[in-house]
Amino acid sequence: MEKLFILGDSGLVGSAIIELLKEDYDITGVSRDQIPKAKWKHLKFDLESDQLLPILEATQPSVIISCTRGDFEKQLETHREIVKYASQTNAKVYFFSTANVFDGIPNSVKIETDLVNATSAYGHFKINCENLLTEGLAQNAIILRLPMVFGKKSPRVKEIVAALRNEKSIELYENLIFTSIWDTQIAFMFKHILESDLRGIFHLTSKDVMDHTTYYRKFLHNNVLIEKGNIKHQEPYYLALGSTRQELVDYEYSNDDVIRKIKKALKKFKQ
Ligand SMILES: NC(=O)c1ccc[n+]([C@@H]2O[C@H](COP(=O)([O-])OP(=O)(O)OC[C@H]3O[C@@H](n4cnc5c(N)ncnc54)[C@H](OP(=O)(O)O)[C@@H]3O)[C@@H](O)[C@H]2O)c1
């Protein structure tokens, strides 16, 4: 069985990938806490204090999937250890990045071949990590950029539930144009990229864009407390990914598909 190693196995993206792949792969995952009854090999690991290289050398994965969070400098150190291991073993590394690598030029939808340019610390960090991996591993570094991710257990759906229960207000950004994706759809796209051995950069995203207010109005009722946000920028502000990768056409998703899933997830909560 092929050995997969996942950083961030308890997270939204990590757990969606594990759920889809756990029967077919020998999976080891790491994050900071215990995971009771994990159906894969889970190890406690804090990238802010622990070394990853000895764990990789002991585990010997042929595929590493990075969907972790944590202090940016420490994450860079951890990814340097990944480069060291992967360049010695020829392992492939899949790195989850973000639409924020383009937040320095938020004037249009960005495709895989567009040049990155970030102003946020998060965007800068992700660019540094993308560069570290591609310079160190060339074709063995595969970059998977994500737009806003939703999922049944995602913080965004929890935030919507709290707003629908009038426990909290929700901020809607009038000038934000964005794309979105559902967590399990990321897992299906990832499986296809992995098993077809596709390389390079991929934007795993809905195929269309929508503004934040229109999007959220599709599932928020009128009694919800709204705060009007406005991103300081010449309007409109795009945080939107597009894709020209033909290999993913069978996995095309629209924002309305994601919204349908959000609505279905909301039905489970009493309002
Ligand atoms: N969600 C989005 O909308 C979105 C959009 C664009 C890009 N991304 C990127 O996609 C990746 C996955 O995002 P996600 O939403 O799945 O994140 P998430 O749900 O917050 O999960 C993050 C994972 O990292 C682990 N982690 C955090 N700090 C750590 C530390 N110091 N040491 C070890 N593990 C640590 C967490 O586990 P513990 O807390 O238990 O340690 C968890 O397993 C991230 O790299 C993120 O930047 C996400």
The ligand as a Gaussian input file, in Angstrom:
#p B3LYP/6-31G(d) Opt

LIG

0 1
 N      -10.188000      26.772000       4.859000
 C      -10.020000      27.654000       3.884000
 O      -10.949000      28.408000       3.535000
 C       -8.691000      27.736000       3.165000
 C       -8.591000      28.608000       2.074000
 C       -7.388000      28.698000       1.403000
 C       -6.310000      27.925000       1.786000
 N       -6.419000      27.105000       2.858000
 C       -5.232000      26.318000       3.257000
 O       -5.575000      24.953000       3.257000
 C       -4.900000      24.283000       4.318000
 C       -5.917000      23.532000       5.138000
 O       -6.849000      24.459000       5.685000
 P       -7.987000      23.972000       6.687000
 O       -9.098000      24.930000       6.555000
 O       -8.210000      22.517000       6.532000
 O       -7.270000      24.275000       8.097000
 P       -7.785000      23.863000       9.545000
 O       -9.124000      23.234000       9.501000
 O       -7.564000      25.045000      10.423000
 O       -6.745000      22.717000       9.948000
 C       -5.398000      23.035000      10.210000
 C       -4.677000      21.784000      10.642000
 O       -3.354000      22.166000      11.052000
 C       -3.116000      21.669000      12.377000
 N       -2.231000      22.583000      13.075000
 C       -2.454000      23.876000      13.411000
 N       -1.409000      24.378000      14.066000
 C       -0.481000      23.379000      14.148000
 C        0.814000      23.274000      14.739000
 N        1.385000      24.306000      15.365000
 N        1.477000      22.106000      14.625000
 C        0.911000      21.039000      13.997000
 N       -0.310000      21.068000      13.431000
 C       -1.001000      22.232000      13.513000
 C       -4.505000      21.607000      13.014000
 O       -4.574000      20.686000      14.063000
 P       -4.413000      21.088000      15.598000
 O       -5.029000      22.444000      15.776000
 O       -5.123000      19.974000      16.308000
 O       -2.953000      21.055000      15.842000
 C       -5.319000      21.080000      11.835000
 O       -5.154000      19.682000      11.708000
 C       -4.136000      25.351000       5.103000
 O       -2.795000      25.301000       4.728000
 C       -4.773000      26.651000       4.670000
 O       -3.855000      27.712000       4.672000
 C       -7.593000      26.969000       3.551000

